[in-house]
Amino acid sequence: MQDSTLSRSTQSMPVDHAVAMPANVDRSHLVVQDLPMVSAWYQRIMGLTPIETGAKGETLGVAGRPLLTLTTESDAAKAPRNAPGLFHTAFLVPDRRELGHWLAHAARNNIRLQGASDHLVSEAIYLADPEGNGIEIYRDRSRSEWNYQPDGMVAMSTLPLDLQALYDEAPKGNWNSLAEGTTIGHIHLQVSDIPQADAFFRDVLGLDLMARYPGASFFASGKYHHHVAANIWNSRGASKRQHNMTGLADYTIRFSDAAKLATALAKLDELEMAVTRQGDVHSLVDPWGIGLKLST
């Protein structure tokens, strides 16, 4: 049921939407220490709703689309700030109105924000969950407003976002959940080496390099600004993350193009990276100890 629901909702997206590309980030999985507290926070503050519940965790989403799985382990140890893993999970809302509506909700609930930026291609607000996992909530500008450079990369920047103007324009009525059509637009990772990230995401997984910042690379499919970002701002030279750390256990990249997935799997095989298969999901651990699932 979930797969057919996801397929129908993806088909209804605009053709240039983040999840309508040949590859996109489908969902994220976090290990937390206090599952009931963190789950309640994501439901109350981020407006996610439970979709599946199990003995060790649950999956939350929007309008039946699974986006975030939370699980807990008895030996889960707090990940150090410099460990490879999650920088933030980015929730993409349908438009500026919905971004402002969430901002008004956050203001009413005295949510502490970590930042707000105009990236030219998008407008983004940053915060963290109660266990420190980074979150971005953002809206994309129309692609007609994006500027591509001669080398094919997209012009991005980090400018101040006028939160007051966004708040003033927003609906002030009750807010109960993220709007239908909300997806994970991208995931931003902490890694230990940028050339290694370029080799893995571009040369192995087949994503295009769309932008560079000092200490960061941005990768995407279908000329989107980025589906995956990787930075070394806190984690330069860090060793692999341990299996029992809190934070990002794994995330899923879904390929709508089976040939592109087959090419990626062949390159992983050439590198002798262990991949296990269950149904149409191929699971591996990336060079930094982060779980990754590739699916169609």
VENWOBEL-V354087 format. One line per field, one symbol per residue. ss: DSSP state (a for helix, b for strand, c for the rest). phi: phi as a letter, one per 40 degrees, with the letter a starting at -180 (. if undefined). psi: psi as a letter, one per 20 degrees, with the letter a starting at -180 (. if undefined). Layout:
ss->???
phi->???
psi->???
This chain:
ss->caaaaaaaaaaccccccaaaccbbbbbbbbbcccaaaaaaaaaaccccbbbbbcccbbbbbbccbbbbbbbcccccbcccccccbbbbbbbbcccaaaaaaaaaaaaaccccccbbbbcccbbbbbbbcccccbbbbbbbccaaaccbcccccbccccbbccaaaaaaacccccccccccccbbbbbbbbcccaaaaaaaaaaacccbbbbbbccbbbbbcccccccbbbbcccccccccccccbcbbbbbbbbbccaaaaaaaaaaaaacccccbbbccbbbbbcccccbbbbbc
phi->.ccccccccccccdcbcdcccdaaccabbbcbcbcdccccccccccgcbcbbbbcbiabbabfgccbbbbbbbcbcbdcccccdiccacbccccacdcccccdccccccfcccbiabbcgcabbbbabccbgccbbbabccdccccbccdcgcbcbabbccccccccccccbcdbbaccdgcbccabbbcbbacdccdcccccccgcccbabbdgabbbabggccacbbbbbcbbdgccdcccccchccaabbbbcbccccccccccccdcfccbbbbgcbbbabccbgccabbab
psi->ggghgggghghiqqhjqgijrhqrpgrqoqprgnggggghghgggikqqpgqpahjaqpqapliophppprqqhjpqppqhjqqcpgqpooorhrhghghggghghghjlpoqirpqojgirpqpqaqrijjpqppprqqqqhiiqoprhjirqpqrnqppnhgggghiqqjrqphrqqpiprohrppqpripghhgghghghgijqqohqprojqqpqrqkkqgphpqprkhijpjqrqqqhjqrbogrrppppiohhhghgghhhhghikpppqpocjppprprijjpqpppr.
